[in-house]
């Protein structure tokens, strides 16, 4: 099993003490490549720097999450564009809208999102998207760029059936995390994941966040790791009624094509 974790916050300071060991555990669990998420002015350069230390295994995104939208100045836009000049940066984002937390004012979120959508148009790179409690505005903004954007993945999908089909109708990809394993908030996903075509389904941990609640035993520090992607894929395969090897192979092939990754000799 060769898995690709398409959403890994490996620049998070919780990994500073044992990052190499974390990745070795991931490799032992079949996770052979990862897309390191850049979600702020601080962490997008860090994600790129990390990706460059493991060529062919780690890649990165560069963007500003809606929580940090207030920091999206003209200087920030220039910084993001400079990061996207590097081949290791394979997607624009994490970007989008989050009206659940509203850590940045909504007008600032919309401005930052629009500017990053323009980067995706200019660079012709895929989009790594975030949407929470902002579906109508999110769809309207994406439709303003209709016909200009390349592939897009709605990362860490937790939404409704209606939202899912709105995304699939646009041929966007769907990222599934350990939210699937949360009986309190994610039970509805058990049925919805059956509706996602294999060529639109991507898998991710969003580590160190979203530790799968069905993992046994749970780590004492409650930190999610890329090694736990294998557990998420097992649960996903069961819910889809597929052999886990099929789910794993399809998600890996889809991620490889989506991000334009080279095919490694081992696969």
N, C-alpha and C positions, 0 to 999 in steps of 0.2 A: 504494500500500500504506500503510494507516494502522494501525500496531501500538500496543498498550498493554503496557508492561512492568509486570507486576503485582507485581514484587519488586525494588526498586532501593534500595540503601543509600546514597542520595545525601548523607546527612549524614556519611558516613565522611570522616575527615580527609584521605584520599588525594585527595579531590575539591576540597579547599579552594583549591588553587592555580589551578584552571581549570574550575570548575563550569559556568560559562556556555558555555565552548567545548565541554565534554563534551555539554551538551544540544543545542547547535547541530549537532554531528556526529550525534547521535541523530535529530534532526529531518530532517537531510539523508538519513538512512538509512530514513526512513519511520516512526520512532517518535514519535508525536505526543502521547502522554499517558503518564503513569507514576504508579504508586502507590509512594510513598516509605515504606520500611519503618521503623517505630519498634519497637525491640527491647530498650529499656532505659529506666530513669528518665532517663538523660542524653540518649539519642538520640530518644525519642518526642517531646519538646517541640521538638527541633531539626527533626525531619521535618515537624511541623506548621508551624513558622515558615517553612521553605522552601516548603512547599506554598502558603502564603498569598502568596508572591511571584509565583506564576504561576497565577492563577485559571483554572480550566478546563483546564489542562495537567497540573498536579501536584496530587495528592491524597496523603493519608497514612494510615498505620495508627498505632495506639498500643497498646503492650503491652510485656511483659517476657519475653524469650527464656528458656528453661530454664537456659541458662548463667548468667543473672543472677538466678535465682529467689531466692537468699538475700537479695536487696535488696527483696523484695516484702513490705513491712511494711504496717500499716494506713495510714500516711501515703502510701506508694506507691500503694495502692489508691485513695485519695482523689485523688491526682494523675492517675492514669489516667482516673478518672471525669470529672475536670474537663476533660481533653483531649477526651474523647468528646462533650462539649457543643458542640464546634466542628463545623460542617458539612463542613469539609475532611477530617475524620477519618472514613474510610469503612469501616473494619474494625477488629476487636479482635484484637490480636496484633502481633508474632509471639509466639505462646505455644504451649506443649505440653510434651513430655518428650524428654529426650536422655540415654539411658543409655550412649551410646557414649563421650562425653567425661566425664560426671559432674562438670562444673565446679561444680555446686551439688549438695548432698546430695539423694538421691531423695525423701525426705519433703518437703523444701522445694520441690522441683519440683512435686510433686503438689498441695501447698497453693496455690502460685502459679497453677497451671493451673486449679484448681477456682475460685479467686476470679475469674479472667479469664473463665471460662465463665459465671459469674454476671453479669459485666458484659455479655456478649453477650446473655444472656436479658433483662436490664434495658433495654438500649439497642436491642435488636432489630437489631443490626448483624451483618454477616457475620463469620466467623472466618477468620483467617489463621494456619494451624496448622503446627507443626513436630513431627516425630516421627522419632527415630532410635534403633534398637535397644530400643524400648520399646513395641512394638505391642500386646501384651496389656493392659498397664496403660492405654495410650492409649485403646484401644477401650472398656475398662471404664468409664473416666471419662467419655468422651463418651456412653456409653449411660446413665449416671446422669442425664444431662440430655435424654434422648430425648423428643422432642415439644415441647421448650421452645426449641430453638435454630433459628436461621434457616440460610441457606446457609453452607457451610464449604468452604475449599480447603486441601488438604494440599499446602503449599508445598514446592517443590524435591523432588518425589517421586524417590526413588532405590531404592525397596523391591522386594519380591518380587511375583510374580504373585498369590500368596494375599493379600498386603496390598492390592494394587491392587483386587482384586475385593471385598474387605471394604469398602473405601472407596466403590467404585461402587455396592455394594449399599445403602449409606446415602444414595445420591444426592449424595455430596460431589464437589467439583471437584478436579482434579488439576493441579498446577503443574509444568511441565517447563522445565528449565534447560539450560545447556551441559554438565551432567553426561552428557547424551545423547551428547556428542561425545568422551567420554573412553573410549578403547578399553581402558583398564586396569580401570575400575570400572563403566562405564555401558553396556557392550555389550548386556547383557540388555534394556535399555530400548528398543533398536531394534525388537524384536518386540512388547514390551508396549504401546508407544504406539499400535499398530494397534487395540488393544482399547478405547481410551478414546473414548466418544462425543463428537462435535464439541461438543455443548452442555455438556460437562463438562471440556473441555480449555482450560487457560490457559497462557500463556507468560511467561517471566521470565528475567532475567539473573542476579539476585542479586549484581549488581555492587556493589563491586569484586572480589567473590569469583567462583570458578568460571569462569575464562576458558575459552572453548571451545578444546579442544586441536587441533581441525581447522581453526581459523582460520589463513589465510595472507595476509600474514605475521603472526606473533605480535608484539604490541607489546613493546618492549624492557623496559618496566617490569612486564610481566605483569599489568597492571591490566585487569580486565574493565570494559566500558563499556556503557551502554544501546544504543549504536549497533550492537553486535554481536548484538542480538536478531534482526535480520534474518537473520543467518547461522544462528542456532539454528532459526528458522522454516523456512529452506530445507532444513536437515537433517531436521527433523521432517516436513515435507511429503513428502520423498523416502521416508522410512521408512514413512509412512502410505499411500504410493501415490497422493497427491493432487497437484494443481496447487498451487504455492505461494500463488497468489492466493486459492484456496479456503481453505487452512489459515489464512492471514492474516486473511481476512474473518471466518471463523467464530470465531477466537480473540478478535478485537476485539469482535464482537457479544456473545460470551459474557462477556467481561470487563465490558463496558458494563452488561449486565443484572445480573451478579453484584454489582457494587459500586454499582449505582444511579446511574451517571454520566449527566450530561446529554449529549444527542447534539450534537456540535459542528457548526456550519454547514458545515464542510469535508467532512464525511462524508455 
